[in-house]
Structure formats: structure tokens, C-alpha cells
Amino acid sequence: TAQPSTGRADDKEKVKELLFDGFNESSALGKDGVSIVSIVGQGGIGKTTLAKMVFNEVKEQFGNRRWWVCVSEKPNRMGLMKKICKESVRELKGTTSLSDLCTRLRSKLSKSKFLLVLDDLCELDGWWGDLAAILLGGAKESKILITNRKVEVSQAIGAKIHKLPQMSFDESWSLFLCVAKKQEHELESHHLKRIGEKIVAKCDGLPLVVQTVGSLMGTKMKTKNDWETDEK
């Protein structure tokens, strides 16, 4: 189910600019090389949602060579390689060894440009150097988009970094109304706007929290007493 993306249009454009500006200074790659961009921010701030917005918008540039991989909290070399190959190579029959996976992935990535998203890559280990060598050896103008919580991880990878800020109150309020499927005048007519604004202010600009609260509050047009109870 698609999630509302209110308030992240500017961030989406900034990430796209980083992806397509053609040069990744940190990795010292040439203008036609593989560029890496990392969306960094705390949990619940909307990193994955933002990455999905970008992923969906660049379909024209990459066609069916867009691959999304959810990385576990503590990935291992073989496990992550299998996940990437499952999305990109697809057919893995008879491919069991790490060496085979590396060979097939290297061949796949070198054929034409791609976009690979590694969602929630929060930790690196000794395996990253081997994987990076394969990824960065991909076709010219390929892109790698990573989401994580630690700026140190992004720096170690050599990624260009977009730090995702908390949403402003106005952005949070708009998202709340969108998820709750309410119009502002509805709340005013039921004297609920002030209470709703207090609830949104407590969400600290975190989209995931705003969406959760908005969904709960929007299940029905509750009474003022119900909203005051939920506010507490």
C-alpha cells in the first residue's frame, strides 16, 4: 500500500540531484562512474519512503534494471550477495558458491546502467570491500542508493550524504490530515483542530509516528472527549 509522502518533495529532488550530478567526489570516481548516495536519518523519519519515491520516479532512466534489496541488521557476505542476485540475476539454479554468485553478479552489472537500492544498510563488515568492488565495477552511469541511520557508515562507503531532517509542524499537520482522511474544516466544525495540533506536535516531526497517529485518529470522527483522551 502506498504511503502518503507529504512534505518530502524537496528532499526527493535533492536526492535525485545527488544521484544524477555525475560525480562522486568521496569515491574519486570519474563522471561516468558508479555513484553512491546515502539517505541518513533516525528511525521512523521516512528514509525508506523517500527512497521509494526516488526509485519509482527514475523508472524511465533504468527500466527493469532497478533493484530493491532490504538489508538485514547484521548481514553476512553470502546472505547479502544472494539477496542482490535474487533481484538482479533472478535465475540462480546451480549457483551455490560465493564465487559463482560474484561472477554472475559482476557480469549482470557490467552490461548496462542500473539503480540498486540497499535499504537499511546499518552495519559494515569485512565483506563490504569485496561487494563494493563488484558494485563499483558496474556499467557507467549506474547508481547505488543506500538508507541507514549512521553517517559513519555512509562516510566509510564513500557515499554522498543526504541527511533527512524531521518534518516541520506544517508538514506534519498536512500528513496527519492526509492519513486521517480529514479536511481541516471538518476538525474546526467539531472543535477538534486544537487537540489535533497538540497531538501532532508531540510526534516530533517523525512521519512514521504521524502516520500511525493519523490512522488511529481517522478511523472515525470521534468526539472531543475521545480526542482529548487520545491526546493524553
N, C-alpha and C positions, 0 to 999 in steps of 0.2 A: 504494500500500500504506500502510495507516495505521501511524503510528509511535507507540510507547509514549509516554505523556505523564506518566509517573510524576514526582511532585514539583512539578508546576506548577498544582495545583488552586487554591492561594491566589492565585497570580499571575493566573490566569484570572478569578477573581472580582473582583480589584482592577481589571482592565482593563474588565470589564463595568460595574463601578460608575462608572468614569470616563466610559464611553460613555453611560450612561443617567442620570447625575445631573442632566442637563438644562441645564447651564450651562457655558460655556467662557469663563472669565474672560480668558484671554490674547487671544482673538479678539474680546472685547467683544460677544459675540452674546447675544441675548435667550434666555430659557429655552426657546423653541420653535424656535430656530435650528438650523443645521447645526453639530454639534460634531466636533472633530478630536482624536483620541487617537493618540499615538505610542509604540510599544514600542521602547525603545532598549537596545542591548547589543552586545557584541563578537561577532565571527563565531563560529558554532558553539554559541552559548549557548541557542538554541532560540526565537528571535523568530518565525520563520515557523510553527513547530509550535504555539506559543502562539496566534498569530493564527488559525490554522486551527481550534483548539479553540473560540475565541470565535465564529468565522464559522459553525461547524456548530451551535453552541448557540442562535443567535439566528434560526434559520430561521423559527420561528413568528412572530416580530415583523416580518420583512421578506419572507417568502415567496420568490418568484422575483426579487425586486429586491435580491439580494445579488450583488455582482460582485467578482471577484478579478482583479487585474492585477499581473503580475510586471514590475517596472520594471527596465530595463537600467541598468548602472552609470553611463552618461552619456546619459540620454535627451534627445531633442530634442522640441520642441513638437509637431510633426506626428506623429512616431512614437508618442509617449505618448497623444496625442489619439485616434489610430487604435486603439490597444490598448484604451482605455477605451470607445470607441464600439463596438468589436467585441464586447465583453462585454455592454454595456448596450443599445445601439440595435439590434445584431445585423445588420439589413439595411442594407448600405452601398452598394448598387448605385447608380451615378450620382453618388455623393458623393465628390468627389475633392479639392476645395479645403479649406483650413483653415477658411475662413469657413463652408462648408457643414457641416463636422463640428461646429463650435462651435454653430451654430444647432440642429442635430439633438440634440446632447447637452444643450444648455440646455433644450430642450423636453421631453426624456425625464426629466431630473432634477426638473423642476418639477411633475410630475404627482402623485407621491406619494412618501412617505419611502423611503429606500434605505440600504443599507450598502455602501460602496465600500472595498475593501482595496487599498492601494498597497504592495506587498511589495518591500522593498529600495530605498526611495527615498533614496539616499545623497547625491545632489547636487542643488542647485537652480541654476537659471539664470534668465535674463530671462523665460523662458516661464512661470514659476510664477505670476506675478501674474495673467496672463490666464486660466490654468486655474483658479486659486483663485477668481476672480470668478464663474466658471461653477459650480464645485462648491458654493461657499457661497451661491449663489443657488438652490440646490435646495429641495425641499419641506421644510416644517417637520419637526423631529424626525429628520432624516436624520443619518447617522453616517459619518465617514471614519476608517478605521483604517490607520495607517502603521507600517511597520517600517523601522528604519535603525540605523546604527552611531554616528551623530554627534548628540549632544544639541544642538549648534549648529543643525543643520538643523531639528530639531523646534521649537526656540525661534523660529527665523525664520518657520516656518509658523504659529506661534501655537497649537501643539498642547498639550494636557495630556499630560504625560510619565509613562510607567511605565518605570523603569529595571529591566531584568531582571537579577537577581543570579545569580552562579554557584550551582549546586546544592550543598547540604550533602553531607557524606560519606554520611550515611544515605540521602538521596535518590538519590545517585549509585549506591550499592550496590544499592538496590531496583531501579533502572533496569537496572543491569548484569545482575542475576538475571533480570529480565523479558525482556530481549533475548536473553540466553544460554539462556533457557528452562530454567533450573535452579532447583531448590529448595535452600535453604540447607543442609538436612540431607544432600543429595547431596554437596555440596562437603566437608562435615565428614567424611562417611564415606570420602571419597577423600583426605583431608588437604590439600585444595586451598583451603580458605577463607582461610587466612592469605596465601597467594600471591595469590589473587584480590583481597583487600583492598588489598594493596600496589599491584597493577596499577590498581585504581580510584582510589587516592589520587593516582596520577600523572596522572590525567585532568583534574585542576584544576577539577572541577565543571562541565565543559563537556559537555552532553548529547550533542552530535554525536560527540565523542571516545568517550564511554562507550558509545554505541550501536555504534560501529564496532568497538571492542574486544570488547564483549559478543557481537557477532555472530561475530567471529573465534574467540573462545574457546568459543563454544557450538556450533560445528559438530559437535563430538563430545566425549565425556567423555575428555579427554586424560589422560595420566599426569602425575604430579607433575613429572617431568623436562621434559615438554613445556611445562607451565605456567611452570616456572622459566625455561626458555629464552625464552618469550614475554615474561616479565616484564622480561628484560634488554633 
